[in-house]
Amino acid sequence: MNERTTQRIHPARFDAKTRAVQTETWFQWFQLPISLRELWQQNPASRHPYHGQHHLQTVALLTVDASRFYYHLPEPTQKALFVAGLFHDYGYQLSDDETTNIRRAKNTILGYLPQSEIAAVSDLIEATFYPHKTPKHHPAAIIQDANSLQLITPDYDRFLKGLQAEGHVEVNPKFPGENHLTTTWAKDLYRDHIFSR
């Protein structure tokens, strides 16, 4: 992999093909096990209108944007954020509560990562519990904001309708607003989105 394949590209503007290529690029860059990639590709919730594969990819790629290109965090933190983004809603069941869905996502990664990495990834998955709680640390704030920023992608209307179709919440069409975001990275991305309309 060369520097060109790791340049910053605004992930919220990715089309499906670019998301797939970038996701594969980061799987390779972080040297994640093939078994983890195969597990992620078999997500039973992949076709949900909001909490499906597109959402997981977008959150994962947004965490890389924040952790690698904006904050220049250590690579193990970038990797943990990427994996947590890919798995935070893995196997999401519309009929289950948030606690059960988070537990399922955390349990999914057991046995697919080295024991030394599981605690960090599990902690970040826990941080995506919605409604978001005050983040315990900066990486938790990043993944929470990445989780919210799904709704500034070009297909915002489709995903807003997807959230409504899943029946979770009465969705505010102005969500997320800048006041829902914690990190400077997310606020900058949000402002860029608003002004580029």
Disulfide bonds with the S-S distance in Angstrom:
none
